[in-house]
Structure formats: structure tokens, C-alpha cells
Amino acid sequence: MPSIAENIAAIRERIAAAARRAGRNPDAVTLIAVSKTKPVAAIQAAAAAGIQDIGENRVQEALTKLPHSPPDLRWHLIGHLQSNKAKLAAEHFYLIHTVDSLALAQRLNRLAQERGRPQAVLLQVRLGDEATKSGLSPTDLPSAYAAARGLPHIRIQGLMTIPPFCPDPTDARPYFRQLRLLRDALLTDFPGDQLPELSMGMSHDFEVAIEEGATYIRVGTAIFGER
Ligand SMILES: *Cc1c(COP(=O)(O)O)cnc(C)c1O
């Protein structure tokens, strides 16, 4: 079996090739290693191979690993955030990708104010009509953004999505494109706002996501193996 370092090296080559195809700079794509269910040793191996960004989908699980992990990693929350975990998440995560309601944005804003340090977030958008998934609908996004962008203690850096699973990754392309166009529409409504980040693409479809403008890709299985 290839090592974690070998997997990361192979993914970096695929990132560079996908970026080149799209005329993008590979450095504009940040690889987040998604370590959910994997032990601290796996995080250490990834960090030794140059990974600086770690993704976890549960606050509690991240908190058990964080004290034993290299200190200079950036932790990304990529799973649904319950409001009763918001305080812990705000204390420990560099970027919360999963703000899926105005109420959660307001709560994070309050917590950031109390703490005296702004919180970076992404708004999660639900694409493909999957009622079971969390995220703002494309219809609700503009009004939620219009309200949340005025909150002084959160920094909305862009959008995140988890598209419906497509066995053929090229079938996910319309969803990735839609997320980029939704971002562009917000910038048209609010010229001068900055929404540089698009968090989209996982192990089986990150190349397509990069071709459509992903700046954060969230990769677990292709780095750490099956969960
Ligand atoms: C688990 C997870 C990933 C990583 O998925 P892989 O298919 O293992 O790369 C990415 N994003 C989110 C939101 C996840 O929960």
C-alpha cells in the first residue's frame, strides 16, 4: 500500500495538472487533509509530508486529536455545526466551512465578539435538491448573505458545497460551476465584497472541482485510505 506521503505527492501532481488545464495557479488550491476517523499518527504523517490544513467533521473528535497534533496546523470544520458546539468550534477552528443558517452566523458573530477575535467562515450551500443535506438553498443564499455580511465579527470568505454523489465525477461539474456562479452573483450584488474561497471537491472529484474554481479541496480517502 502506498504511504500517506506517497498519496499526498500523487494528489499534488493531480492538483497541478488540473489547475494547469484550467489556466490556474496550483498554489491557489489548498489541499485540506480530512482525517475524520483516522488517528493522530495519520495527521502527524500528513504534516510531515507538508500538509498544513486538516479537516474534521466533528468538533469533539477534532478536540481529542488537536492537543497531540503538530501545533502549527490550521483546523477546518467541514461537518454540520450544532449551535451548542459553536463556542468550542470557534475556539479551535481556523475556518468553519459549514455555516448553514443566519442564526448560526449570528451566534458565531456573538462568540467572536466576546472573544475579541474575528471568525472566518464559509456559507454552505445545498445543491441538487437533497433535502436531507444541510446548507442554504440557492434561493435562500442571497438574503442570508445580505444579512450575514453585515455582522462585524465574522469574515465570510466564500462558499462551500457537498454535491450529490456522482459515480462519474464529471457529472458533478454542473454543481461546482453553480457554486462559482452563485458566488459571482453575490459579488455582483455587493461590489467590493471579497469572497475568494470556494470549498468544493473530495477524493473522487477534486480535479473537476479545481477546473471549476475550487480554492479548498477536502480530501480524505485518497490520502489516508478507506474509512
Ligand atoms: C469526509 C468528507 C470529505 C472527504 O471525503 P473523501 O471522499 O474521503 O475524500 C470531504 N468533505 C466533507 C464535508 C466530508 O465530510
The ligand as a Tripos MOL2 file, in Angstrom:
@<TRIPOS>MOLECULE
LIG
   15    15     1     0     0
SMALL
NO_CHARGES

@<TRIPOS>ATOM
      1 C1        -15.4180   13.0980    4.7280 C.3       1 LIG1
      2 C2        -15.5530   14.3690    3.9990 C.ar      1 LIG1
      3 C3        -14.6880   14.6880    2.9440 C.ar      1 LIG1
      4 C4        -13.6100   13.7650    2.4390 C.3       1 LIG1
      5 O1        -14.1870   12.7270    1.6950 O.3       1 LIG1
      6 P1        -13.2890   11.6940    0.8740 P.3       1 LIG1
      7 O2        -14.2200   11.1370   -0.1250 O.co2     1 LIG1
      8 O3        -12.8140   10.6800    1.8610 O.co2     1 LIG1
      9 O4        -12.1800   12.4490    0.2610 O.co2     1 LIG1
     10 C5        -14.8550   15.9250    2.3230 C.ar      1 LIG1
     11 N1        -15.8150   16.7910    2.7100 N.ar      1 LIG1
     12 C6        -16.6610   16.5100    3.7220 C.ar      1 LIG1
     13 C7        -17.6890   17.5080    4.0890 C.3       1 LIG1
     14 C8        -16.5580   15.2890    4.3990 C.ar      1 LIG1
     15 O5        -17.4210   15.0210    5.3910 O.3       1 LIG1
@<TRIPOS>BOND
     1     1     2 1
     2     2     3 ar
     3     2    14 ar
     4     3     4 1
     5     3    10 ar
     6     4     5 1
     7     5     6 1
     8     6     7 2
     9     6     8 1
    10     6     9 1
    11    10    11 ar
    12    11    12 ar
    13    12    13 1
    14    12    14 ar
    15    14    15 1
@<TRIPOS>SUBSTRUCTURE
     1 LIG1         1 GROUP 0 **** ****
